[in-house]
């Protein structure tokens, strides 16, 4: 061993504490995590919030939501499922994941330091029994967020919630969408119910709040292909699960950027986009899905798009014995947070 190098390392690190960093970039991250006496919060204690963000359940009592730039919102509603229920417990499961952030090492970003963000709790539902009233409540709540200029990061709940979120965010201008899923979710009304998790994006297009020609759906597969003709007819770009490894992430991202352009875009991530080997805890699992590595590469590759919000849905923790699904969902939401925070930071620097 090089004795000179060893002596240099001993001099530099021998008496250094775990909170002492020398690289300026790492120093900036550590400054957000350690107190002046070198302590940092215990990840397993206290009230869990997403990413350990401040908990501001009273933010919605003011029209400006306390001046927040970004709000994490739980949407614990799964009345619209067609198979296994349980995603009403998704927001709680995702919030309890502690091995997330604060630093995104690929994008080299600490999102919580770039904007004013907080976990503001859950949408206040009037009824746990009425699917229709629940969607009215979602649209009304997100309408207030949009009016205040707060970017929402949402945790569902079943995928039907995305429709009412888009109704609020796309009210003034139709938005584009990058949609990760095993299913296109563009089917029609079933059994007298239009609010179900198999059809939110057909509704959003027909209501004029989602531009289908600026939509890319990634990971589509399984036995429900015949239900998704609306995606093709409306002009959505569909990338099937089996084509993801054939095309590769770079080619997919090139397509995404070409389709999405510079306009506002929403990111919606159903955890059943992932293969059940990585995310078993969901209501409608389909084999042959994305790996977590592929999903993260694709999400990071969206950096620079005009992301105006996003959601992670369909986490059903009772089928998630290892908590892998909730962990993946929390990491996905963290990546979307990074996209949003990067946008906000760039716009402030202009």
Protein Blocks (a to p, Z undefined) as FASTA:
>chain_A
ZZklmmmmmmmmmmpcfklcfblklmmmmmmmpcfkopacdfkgcjddehhiacdfklmm
pmnlnopabdcdddddfklbcbbghjlmmmmmmmmpmbgcjbdfklopafklmpccddeb
jaddfbfkbmklmmmmmmmmmmmmmmnopacdddehifklmmmmmmmmmmmoccdddddd
fbfolacceehiabdcklmmmmmmmnopacfklcccehiacjklmmmmmmmmnopacddf
klmmmnommlmmmmmmmmnmmmdcdddddfklpcfklmmbcfbdcehiacfklmmmmmmm
mgoiacfbdcdehiafklmmnommmmmmmmmmmmmmmmmmmmmmmmmmZZ
